[in-house]
Amino acid sequence: MELRTIIVDDETPAREELHFLISSYPEIKLVGEAASGTEAVRLAESLLPDVIFLDIKMWDLNGFETAKSIFEKGINPFIVFATAYDEYAIKAFEINAVDYILKPFSKKRLDKTVSRIIDLFKSNENHFEMYKFIEYVETMNKSQNIKIPVWKNNRIYLLNPSDINYFEAVEKGSKVMASQGEYETNCCLSELEDKLRDYNFFRAHKSFLVNMDKVIEIVPWFNGTYILSLKDYEKNEVPVSRRCAKKLREHLEI
């Protein structure tokens, strides 16, 4: 048994290291290498590999986008993501990657990866759920691409949604409480709520739109209301109105 394999990494030393390690496995036949996501897609089309060792952080397409493009062309290899960052490893497993390996590569860790691929190949299983993967990548790209323009000291800044703690309605727009400080935006809360509908923001009050990823504690208050405590933020309390409390319980299934 020989598994036709491609290595994809935009750093030459990383490709050379992985090439050296993979060459020791008789079941792995290295048929190509690519230095970018775009090149990897072309190579996968022509070589139809069984396995792709795929770097995640590359200069053109990232590893998730590259895999998505390959799957959309009807090619369905085993994918092993290679990354220097643990958070990407977690994402890889969220979308059912065959495995991931952390840089710098370890022969002992690679032994487990190759053994797992061989077992899956023999059982004719590929644990990638292509449509789930594609949906995940599209959602991830949305979260990476959207920016919220805000004002401070007559300058415009572009904030990622993940950096924002909450918005508070003011007379001419909204106040923005972010990890970098306080800003202003001309958008009203309704506009922001619509713009951030694909993110974990919750309209807790007529005057507050809060990032639920920042909430660490929900404190019951009077008359069926709540107070939301936010992590790592000095002004860390957001009220939940009585009208919104029911939606909060439904949102969190509590």
VENQUI-V95742 format. One record per backbone hydrogen bond with DSSP energy under -0.5 kcal/mol. CO is the residue of the C=O (numbers start at 1). NH is the residue of the N-H. If there is no record, write none. Layout:
# VENQUI-V95742
CO_NH, CO_NH
This chain:
# VENQUI-V95742
2_4, 3_29, 4_50, 4_51, 5_31, 5_32, 6_53, 7_34, 8_55, 10_12, 11_15, 12_16, 13_17, 14_18, 15_19, 16_20, 17_21, 18_22, 19_23, 21_24, 22_25, 24_26, 25_28, 27_3, 27_29, 28_30, 29_5, 29_31, 32_7, 34_9, 36_40, 37_41, 38_42, 39_43, 40_44, 41_45, 42_46, 43_47, 44_48, 50_78, 51_6, 52_54, 52_80, 53_8, 53_55, 54_82, 56_58, 56_63, 62_66, 63_67, 64_68, 65_69, 66_70, 67_71, 68_72, 69_73, 70_73, 70_75, 71_74, 78_52, 79_81, 79_98, 79_99, 80_54, 81_101, 82_56, 83_103, 85_88, 85_89, 86_90, 87_91, 88_92, 89_93, 90_94, 91_95, 92_97, 93_96, 99_81, 101_83, 106_110, 107_111, 108_112, 109_113, 110_114, 111_115, 112_116, 113_117, 114_118, 115_119, 116_120, 117_121, 118_122, 119_123, 120_125, 121_124, 128_130, 129_133, 130_134, 131_135, 132_136, 133_137, 134_138, 135_139, 136_140, 137_141, 138_142, 139_143, 140_144, 141_145, 142_146, 147_149, 148_159, 150_157, 151_184, 152_155, 155_152, 157_150, 157_159, 159_148, 160_163, 161_164, 163_179, 165_211, 166_177, 167_209, 168_175, 170_173, 173_170, 174_185, 175_168, 175_177, 176_178, 176_183, 177_165, 177_166, 178_181, 181_178, 183_176, 184_151, 185_174, 188_192, 189_193, 190_194, 191_195, 192_196, 194_197, 196_199, 196_201, 199_201, 200_212, 202_204, 202_210, 204_241, 205_208, 207_169, 208_204, 208_205, 209_167, 210_202, 210_212, 211_214, 212_215, 214_231, 217_219, 217_229, 218_220, 219_227, 221_224, 222_225, 225_221, 226_240, 227_219, 227_229, 228_238, 229_216, 229_217, 230_233, 234_236, 236_230, 238_228, 239_241, 240_226, 241_245, 242_246, 244_248, 245_249, 246_250, 247_251, 248_252, 249_253, 249_254
